[in-house]
Amino acid sequence: MASDVLQKLKPDKRTAIEESLLLEFTHHPVTEAQVARIVEGAGISRGAFYNYFKDVPDAYRYLYQIAIQDIHQAIRQNERRGENLVDEARQFIKNTQNSKYYKLFQMHYHYNEVYVTRLVAPLEPHAEIQWAEMTLIHDTIRCALIEPGTTDARLHQLEKVLKILEE
């Protein structure tokens, strides 16, 4: 987990680090990322990097969390379920494709997904439909970001399946 020291940095220095991480992780999988390139781009020492992060995967997780939060903030919170789920998935995909994090997400799904812990949905009585919806939506988003040319077809497929689940 990224150090609390990182959060206490001046905004311009933290931004430089985050931009350098973004540059590195949009061009290189975590396994090929280099601290040397990150610190050079951020204008910090190698020791400072290890003061802020445990290792390269830790730096990746830090940046990925920022990206997820940024994309989710752009989507309005809507309590209604059902007909809006496809629209919310569409909006998430659109926001991601139009963000500076688009290539990061593509690299994430191609190479780096293993470095971020997936949340396991709690087993709740009578919540099978919500679990299925969540699983389908996330996989639709994942596939649409990997293969952008299939976005409309995947959203149409999602819409059809969600209607079946409503029956």
N, C-alpha and C positions, 0 to 999 in steps of 0.2 A: 504494500500500500504506500502510495506517495507520502512523503514526509510532510508534517505540519509546517515545517520550515518553508516549503514551497508556497504554501498559502499566505505566508507572511511577507513574501517578496513584493517589491513595488510592482504595480500592474504592468508597466512596460517590460520589465525583466521577465516576469512570468509569461507574458504574451510572446516574447522572443523565444522562450523555451518551448511553449506550446506550438508555435509556428514551425520551429525546427523539428519537433517531434512529428508534426503533421507532414512535413516535407519528406522526412525519412520513411514514415510508415505508409505513405501513399506510393512510394517508389520501391520499397523493399519489404519482404515478409519479415516478421520478427526474427526468424532464424538467420537472416542475412543482414539485419540492421546493425549499424556500427555506432558505438558511443562516440568515436572520433568525429564522425560526420555530424552527429547531433550537437556535440559541444561546440564544434566550429561554427555551425549555423546559429547557435544560440548565443555565442560569445561568452561561454562560461568554461571553467576548467573541468577536467575529468573528475577531480575530487568533488567539485560542486555537484556534478551529475549524481554521484553516489551518495552525496549528502541528501539529495532530493528523492532519489529512487533507489530501490534495492538492486535492481538490475534492469535490463532492456524490457523483459516482459512486464515488469512493474510500470515502467514508463508508458508502455503501450496501453495497459489497462487504465491508467490515468487519463490518457488522451481519449480513449474509447468512451469512457464515462462522460467526459466533456461533450463529445459529439452526440451521444445519445440524449443527454439533457438538452442540448441546444436544439436538436430536431424535435424532441417532444414539446419543448416550450412553444414551438411554432404551431402546434396543433391545439385547437381549443378543446377544453375538457367538456365532454358531453356525457351525461349520465344515461341517456337513452341508449338502449341496446337494439340490435336487430338490423333495421334498414340502414342505420348509419355506420355500421361496421365496415362495409365496403368503402364508403366515402372516407372514413378515417384511414383505412389502409391506403387508399388512393392518395390522400393528402400526405401521409407519411412518406410514401414513395416519391411523390412530387417534391416535397420539401427536401428530401435527401438528395435527389438528383440535382436540385438547384442550389445545394449548399456546398461550401468548401470541403465538406467531409465525404462527398460522393465517392471519390476514389478510395478513401480510407475504408468505407463500407464494402466496396468491391474487393479490396485486398483482404478485409476481414473475412468475408464469406469464402473467398478462394483459399486463403492460407492461414489466417490468424485466429479463427474462431475458437480454437482449442485453448487459447491463452486467456479467455474471459469465461469465468464461471457462469454456466447457464443456471438460471433459477429453475428449481423444480416446483411445479405448481402443487400446492398442498392438496391432498386428497380430502375432498369435502363431500359429505353426503348430498346426493341429488344435484351435483354440480357438473355432471358429465357433459352437458351441452356447452357450458361456459368453457370447460377444458378443451372441448373439440373446436369451438370458435377460436380460442386463443391460439391453439396449435395451428389451425388452418391459416389464420391471419398472418402469423409470424412466418410460416413457410412460404406463403404467397409473397410477402414482402422480400424475403430472402431471395427467392427465385427471380422476382422482378428486378432486383438490384444486380443480380449476377447476369441475367439475360434481359436487358432493358427492352429489346424488341418484342418480348412476350408479355409485357405489362398488361395491356388491355385484355388479352386472352386469359391471362391468369386471374385478373380481377373479375372477369365474366364467370370464370369457373368457380371462383370463391362465392360470388353472388348466388349462383345456382345451388351450390352445396349448402350455403347458409339457409336458403329457403327450404331445402329438404329438412334440415335440422329443426326448423320452426314447426314443421308439421307434426 
